[in-house]
Amino acid sequence: MPRVWDVPVHDSTRVRDARVAAEHAATLAGLDEARTAAAALVATELATNLLKHARGGRLLLDVVPEPEPADGGDPTRFVQIAAIDHGPGIPDVTTALSDGFTTAHSLGAGLGTCRRVASAFAVHSTPGRGTVALARIGPAGRGTAPGPGGLRAGGVNLPFGGAEHSGDAWARGRAGDRVTLMLADGLGHGSQAAHASTAAVKALRGSAHLDPAELLRHLDTALRGTRGAAVAVAQVDTGTGMLRFAGLGNVGAWLWEEDAWHALLSRPGIVGVHRPRTLHQDLRRWGADRVLLLHSDGLPSRQKPPSAPDLLFTDPAVMAAVTLRDSGSAARPARDDTTVAVLTQAAGEGR
């Protein structure tokens, strides 16, 4: 089961917790000593910034894969660190990202150094609403290039109640021109829910050639013996420019098309426990102006994702983190494991 770290940062003692979490995540990702130190530096600086400029926030740390290699081999793994706050925002992100722009009483590294040492780094900030800073740290010299057809996938995972394991999981698979994004929400939360969602991720490997309805039937067999999961599957065929979607259970799905969010509907059911005889499959056009977002039921089902133009086609994990941030607050905490996954087109690819 994948480990997820949720580090609330509301006083200086949690800065050390953020650094230790980054070091543990780097070990799981198989990073060497130098890149582990880079992950620890980024986590420490982001946690310090939360205290100094946002009156606190949270760090979410996870180990995520790069886009699937063309030869189907094991993907390189990256430590992903997302700093999320509801603070005043950054008035000038470009200046804040410059090397030499440092925060008072911080390490003196600044966001510019975080960007320089990370494999990928992005910041999105809205005055009065807060900031998301997201870094991925992988092996030296390894970036996070888009997958086939310029597609990018990313997500964030927030375990309920600070648990070590989330009952949610998302994954991306590839087979030829088909790119599949899947989100599985194991029933309930805790280790048994995580067992079900992890089984779904494992079953996706080697099965990404199946269309979404067929894949759900395959997952239904794979999840027998678990408590089951709600699962949504979206698949883009880059050769035909078509999107296929199918889902069972309470996983939200939204498609940005024609300058608006449109809901994609799942059918009632539980993969691995109760699957209807027939499965509906939605067919839509896919293009460079489309964005696909999946979320588990930790988010309100009727709340549309954000639609700021500068957010829609940014790093998909940033889009996911902003969606997570805007769905809750200290007064409205998450009520379950919460995961958001996004599929979009890389900047400059067909747009």
C-alpha positions in Angstrom: 0.0 0.0 0.0 1.4 3.4 -0.9 2.5 5.7 1.9 1.1 9.2 2.0 2.3 11.9 4.4 0.0 14.7 5.6 2.0 17.2 7.6 -0.1 20.1 9.1 2.3 23.1 9.5 1.1 25.4 12.2 4.2 25.9 14.4 8.0 25.6 14.0 8.1 22.0 15.3 6.4 20.7 12.2 9.2 22.0 9.9 11.3 19.1 11.2 8.4 16.7 10.6 8.2 17.9 7.0 11.9 17.3 6.5 11.8 13.8 8.0 8.8 12.9 5.9 10.6 14.0 2.7 13.6 11.9 3.7 11.4 8.8 4.2 9.6 9.4 0.9 13.0 9.7 -0.8 14.0 6.4 0.6 10.8 4.8 -0.8 11.5 6.4 -4.2 15.0 5.0 -4.3 16.7 8.4 -4.5 20.4 8.7 -3.7 21.9 10.8 -0.9 22.2 14.0 -2.9 18.6 13.9 -4.2 17.3 12.9 -0.7 19.0 16.1 0.6 17.3 18.1 -2.2 13.9 16.7 -1.2 14.6 17.6 2.4 15.6 21.1 1.5 12.5 21.7 -0.6 10.2 20.3 2.2 11.9 22.5 4.8 11.7 25.7 2.8 8.1 25.1 1.8 7.1 24.4 5.4 9.0 27.5 6.6 7.2 29.6 3.9 3.8 28.4 5.2 4.6 29.7 8.6 6.1 33.0 7.6 3.7 34.0 4.9 0.4 32.1 5.2 0.0 31.6 9.0 0.3 27.9 8.4 -1.0 25.3 6.0 -0.2 21.6 5.1 2.3 19.6 3.2 1.2 16.5 1.3 4.1 14.2 0.4 3.7 11.2 -1.9 5.8 9.0 -4.2 4.5 9.3 -7.8 5.6 7.8 -11.1 6.7 9.6 -14.2 4.7 9.0 -17.4 4.9 5.3 -18.4 8.0 4.6 -20.5 7.4 3.6 -24.1 8.9 0.1 -23.5 6.5 -0.6 -20.7 9.3 -0.8 -18.1 9.1 0.3 -14.5 8.6 4.1 -14.3 11.1 6.3 -12.5 9.6 7.4 -9.1 9.6 11.0 -7.8 8.9 12.5 -4.4 6.0 14.9 -4.8 5.6 17.7 -2.2 2.6 19.9 -2.3 2.4 22.9 0.0 -1.2 24.1 0.4 -2.5 27.1 2.3 -5.4 29.5 2.6 -3.2 32.5 3.2 -3.1 36.0 1.6 -1.4 34.7 -1.6 1.7 35.9 -3.4 1.3 39.2 -5.2 4.1 38.6 -7.7 4.9 34.9 -8.3 7.5 35.6 -10.9 9.6 37.7 -8.4 9.1 35.1 -5.7 10.5 32.4 -7.9 13.7 34.3 -8.7 17.0 33.1 -7.2 18.1 35.6 -4.6 14.5 36.4 -3.5 14.5 35.1 0.1 12.1 35.1 3.0 12.9 36.8 6.2 14.3 34.4 8.8 14.1 31.4 6.4 17.0 29.3 5.2 17.7 31.9 2.6 17.1 29.3 -0.1 13.8 30.8 -1.4 11.3 29.4 -3.9 13.8 30.0 -6.7 16.3 27.5 -5.2 13.4 25.0 -4.7 12.7 25.4 -8.4 16.3 24.9 -9.3 16.9 21.7 -7.3 13.6 20.1 -8.1 12.9 18.0 -11.2 9.7 20.0 -11.6 8.4 23.0 -9.7 5.3 25.2 -10.0 3.4 27.7 -8.0 -0.2 29.0 -8.3 -1.4 31.8 -6.1 -4.6 33.8 -5.9 -4.6 36.9 -3.7 -7.0 36.4 -0.8 -7.5 32.7 -1.4 -4.1 31.1 -0.9 -1.2 29.4 -2.6 -0.1 26.0 -3.9 3.5 25.3 -4.4 4.3 21.8 -5.9 7.7 20.1 -6.4 8.7 16.7 -7.7 12.2 15.5 -6.9 13.6 12.5 -8.9 17.0 11.1 -9.8 19.5 13.7 -11.0 19.0 14.6 -14.6 15.5 13.1 -14.8 12.7 15.5 -15.6 9.0 14.8 -15.8 8.3 14.9 -19.5 4.7 14.6 -20.9 3.5 11.2 -22.1 2.3 10.2 -25.6 0.4 12.9 -27.5 1.6 15.5 -25.1 -0.7 14.3 -22.3 0.1 14.9 -18.7 -1.4 13.3 -15.6 -1.1 14.3 -12.0 -2.9 14.2 -8.7 -2.8 14.7 -4.9 -4.0 12.3 -2.2 -5.1 13.4 1.3 -5.6 10.6 3.8 -8.4 10.9 6.3 -7.5 12.0 9.8 -3.7 12.0 9.2 -3.6 8.3 8.5 -0.4 6.8 7.0 -2.3 5.1 4.2 -5.1 6.5 2.1 -8.0 4.3 0.9 -7.9 6.2 -2.4 -5.4 5.7 -5.2 -5.0 7.1 -8.7 -2.9 5.7 -11.6 -2.1 6.3 -15.2 -1.6 3.6 -17.8 -0.6 3.5 -21.4 -1.0 1.0 -24.2 -0.1 2.3 -27.7 -2.2 5.4 -28.4 -4.4 4.8 -25.4 -3.8 6.8 -22.2 -5.9 5.8 -19.2 -6.5 7.7 -16.0 -8.1 5.7 -13.1 -9.2 6.7 -9.6 -10.2 4.1 -7.1 -11.9 4.8 -3.8 -11.8 1.8 -1.5 -14.9 1.5 0.7 -14.5 3.4 3.9 -10.9 4.3 4.8 -7.9 2.8 6.5 -5.8 -0.2 5.5 -8.6 -2.3 4.2 -9.8 0.4 1.9 -6.2 1.0 0.8 -5.9 -2.8 0.1 -8.8 -2.5 -2.4 -7.6 0.6 -4.2 -4.1 -0.8 -4.4 -5.5 -3.9 -6.0 -7.1 -1.7 -8.6 -3.9 0.0 -9.4 -2.0 -3.3 -9.8 -4.8 -4.6 -12.1 -4.5 -1.6 -14.3 -0.9 -2.6 -15.2 -0.9 -4.6 -18.3 -4.6 -3.9 -18.9 -4.5 -0.3 -20.2 -5.4 -1.6 -23.7 -8.9 -2.4 -22.5 -11.6 0.2 -23.0 -13.1 1.6 -19.8 -16.1 -0.7 -19.6 -14.0 -3.8 -20.2 -11.4 -2.5 -17.7 -14.1 -2.2 -15.0 -15.1 -5.8 -15.6 -11.5 -6.8 -15.3 -11.1 -4.8 -12.1 -14.3 -6.3 -10.7 -12.6 -9.7 -10.8 -9.3 -8.4 -9.4 -11.0 -6.8 -6.4 -13.0 -9.9 -5.4 -12.0 -10.7 -1.8 -11.5 -7.0 -0.9 -14.2 -4.7 0.5 -14.5 -3.2 -3.0 -14.1 0.2 -4.4 -15.8 3.0 -6.4 -13.8 3.3 -9.6 -13.8 5.8 -12.5 -11.9 5.2 -15.7 -11.2 7.8 -18.4 -9.3 6.9 -21.5 -8.0 9.1 -24.3 -7.1 7.7 -27.7 -4.5 10.1 -29.1 -4.8 8.5 -32.5 -8.6 9.1 -32.9 -8.9 12.1 -30.6 -11.7 10.5 -28.5 -12.3 10.2 -24.8 -14.1 7.2 -23.3 -15.4 7.2 -19.7 -17.0 4.7 -17.5 -17.5 4.6 -13.7 -19.1 2.6 -10.9 -19.8 4.2 -7.6 -19.4 7.7 -6.1 -16.3 9.0 -7.9 -16.8 12.5 -9.4 -15.7 13.1 -13.0 -15.6 16.4 -14.9 -14.6 17.3 -18.4 -13.7 20.9 -19.4 -15.0 21.5 -22.9 -16.4 24.5 -24.7 -15.2 26.8 -21.8 -17.3 25.0 -19.2 -17.2 22.0 -16.8 -19.5 19.1 -17.7 -20.2 16.2 -15.4 -19.5 12.6 -16.6 -21.9 10.2 -14.9 -21.0 7.0 -13.2 -23.5 4.2 -12.5 -24.4 2.8 -9.0 -22.3 -0.2 -8.0 -19.2 -1.3 -6.2 -16.3 -2.8 -8.1 -15.4 -6.2 -6.6 -18.8 -6.5 -4.8 -21.7 -5.5 -7.0 -21.3 -4.8 -10.7 -24.3 -4.3 -12.9 -24.7 -6.5 -15.9 -24.3 -3.7 -18.4 -21.9 -0.8 -18.1 -22.5 2.6 -19.7 -19.6 4.2 -21.5 -19.5 7.9 -22.3 -17.8 9.0 -25.6 -16.6 12.5 -26.1 -14.2 14.4 -28.3 -10.8 15.0 -26.9 -8.6 18.0 -27.9 -5.9 20.4 -26.8 -8.6 22.5 -25.0 -9.9 19.7 -22.9 -9.2 18.9 -19.2 -10.3 15.8 -17.4 -10.6 15.8 -13.6 -11.6 12.9 -11.3 -12.1 13.1 -7.6 -13.2 10.8 -4.7 -16.2 11.6 -2.5 -14.1 13.5 0.0 -14.9 16.4 -2.2 -18.5 17.7 -2.5 -20.0 16.0 -5.5 -21.8 19.0 -6.9 -18.9 21.4 -6.5 -17.4 22.3 -9.9 -13.6 22.4 -10.2 -12.0 25.8 -10.5 -11.8 27.3 -13.9 -9.2 30.1 -13.8 -7.5 30.3 -17.3 -4.0 30.2 -15.8 -4.9 27.1 -13.8 -6.6 24.9 -16.4 -3.4 24.0 -18.3 -0.8 24.3 -15.6 0.9 21.2 -14.1 -2.1 18.8 -13.5 -1.0 18.1 -9.9 -1.2 21.8 -9.2 -4.7 21.9 -10.6 -5.5 18.9 -8.4 -4.1 20.6 -5.3 -5.9 23.9 -5.9 -9.2 21.9 -6.3 -8.5 20.1 -3.0 -7.7 23.4 -1.3 -10.8 25.2 -2.5 -13.1 22.4 -1.4 -12.3 22.7 2.3 -10.9 24.8 5.2 -10.2 24.4 8.9 -13.9 25.0 9.5 -14.8 22.4 6.9 -12.3 19.6 7.1 -12.3 16.6 4.8 -14.8 13.9 5.8 -13.0 11.0 4.1 -9.8 10.2 2.2 -9.7 12.7 -0.7 -8.0 12.3 -4.0 -8.0 14.5 -7.1 -6.4 13.4 -10.4 -6.2 15.5 -13.6 -5.4 14.7 -17.2 -4.6 17.5 -19.5 -2.5 18.6 -22.5 1.1 19.8 -22.1 1.6 23.5 -22.7 2.4 24.1 -26.3 1.1 20.7 -27.5 -1.5 21.5 -30.1 -2.5 24.8 -28.5 
